[in-house]
Amino acid sequence: MIQSIDVKVASNGRMILPASVRRAMGLQGDGKVILTVEDDQVRLSPIGHGVSRAQALYREHAKQARTIDDFLTDRKAEAVVDAGKATPATDHQDPA
């Protein structure tokens, strides 16, 4: 459902979200929103919705189930490989 509501913006940039908008967004009391500016439009999203969308995208595109331990094991193996490729720093002083 698309709804347009006029909201006054004060000279200091503050505005009040009407109660109906806060309810529709699931906001209660103090909270945070993500403000996205695209061209000349602004979109407000509850911060929790962004996290939920990111998790859903990950689940959709993840090829295999992996744990944090799997991730750490892979990173440690990569560090060992990288350490083998690294060349030690040498002092380039002319022998006298």
N, C-alpha and C positions, 0 to 999 in steps of 0.2 A: 504494500500500500504506500503510495507516494503522498506525502502531506507537506504543504508549505505553510510556514508560520512566520510572521513578521516578528523580529526580535530587535530591540533597541540595543545599540552598542554605545557605551559611554565614551567620553573623550579619552579616558585612560585605557580603553580597550576592553573593559569588562562588559559582560552581558550575562543575562540570567536565562538559563534553560527552563522553559516552562515545565511544570510538574508532569504534564502528559508526555512530554519528550523524555524526561528522566525515567518515567515508568516504562515507556516503550523500549528504552535502552537497558532496563534492568538496573539502573543506578539508584542507590539508597544512601542517604547521608553523604559524607565526603567520599570522593572517589577520583579516579583518573580516567581520562579518555585519550585516545590517539587522535590527533588532529592531522588530517591529510589534505594538503593543498595541491590541487591539480588545475592548471590553467587559472581560471577565475572562479573556481568552485572549492568549497571546503567540505570535508566529510568528517564527522565525528563518529568514533567507534569506541565502545567500552574496551578497556585494555585487556580484559579477560577474553574477549572475542578474538582478538588478534592472536593470542596464545593458542586458543582452541583451533583457529584456522591453520596456524603453522603446524600444530601437531597432526591435524588431519592431512595436510599436504605431505608431511613426512611419512605417515602410514601409507598413503596412497602410492608414494614413489619408492619406498624402501624395498630393496630387493630381497633382503633376508633379515631374519630376526637377529639382532645383535645386542649384547649386553655391554655395560660399561667396562667390565673386565676384558671382553673381546677387543674393544676399542683400545684400552690401555696396552694390552699385549701387542697389538699391531703397531702402536706408536713406539713401544720399546724396541721392537724388532727393526723398525725403520731407523731409529736412533743408532742402533748398532751398525747398520749398513752405512749410514751417513758418517759415522765416526771412522769407519774403515776407509772411506773416500777422502776424508779430510787430510790435508797435508799439514804437518806441524810448522809453526811459525819459525823461521830461521832468522838469525841475526846476520845481516849483510855487511859486516864490517870487513874492510880490507885487512888481510894479515900483514903485520908489519915486521 
